[in-house]
Every structure is written in C-alpha cells, then in structure tokens.
Amino acid sequence: MNIKELHTEQKAVSAVSLFKGENSMANAIQIQKNETLKEHITKIPALLICIEGDVVFENEKGEKFSLGKGDYVNIEPNVKHWVIANETSQLVLFK
C-alpha cells in the first residue's frame, strides 16, 4: 500500500482517513503543486508530517515553516493556519 494510492481523484487538495482510533486519528493529505490547503483551525493539538514534496506551513501568528520529506510541525489549537504546496506533496496529519 502507498499513501499516493489513497487519492483517487486529481483534486487541488485531497484528504483521506488513514487511521481512526478511540481517541486519535490520522489523515493522508495530498496537495497539488501551487495549491493551498485553505486556512482553518484545529481545536486540539496536531502533528503534520511531510512524507513527500515541498510545502510551506503558515499561521496567523506569523510563523512560517518549510517542510520537505521527513519534516514536521506541531500545530497549536485555536490558531488559524494554512499550507501551500510548492510541488505536489503527500502529508500525514495526526490528531
């Protein structure tokens, strides 16, 4: 199995459930080149890992992180954030 195979449609942004536990979850996210995962807020702490590609994670606090293969960022709850893909990218979000 491969994360890329979970995204069957060529959408700008695709999110697919990868795992659901009793108190946790993981989503596989694919963002096409030059597309943006629009701004949103999480109510609980989260972890975003870049599996493949090149993205920029930004938040309303002015923080900006470049993520490449293997890089990750902790996402604070109740802080608006968004992700911009410099190339088609595969990410995994854990909550």
Secondary structure, 3 states (H helix, E strand, C coil): CCHHHHCCCCCCEEEEEEEECCCCEEEEEEECCCCEEEEECCCCCEEEEEEEEEEEEEECCCCEEEEECCCEEEECCCCCEEEEEEEEEEEEEEC
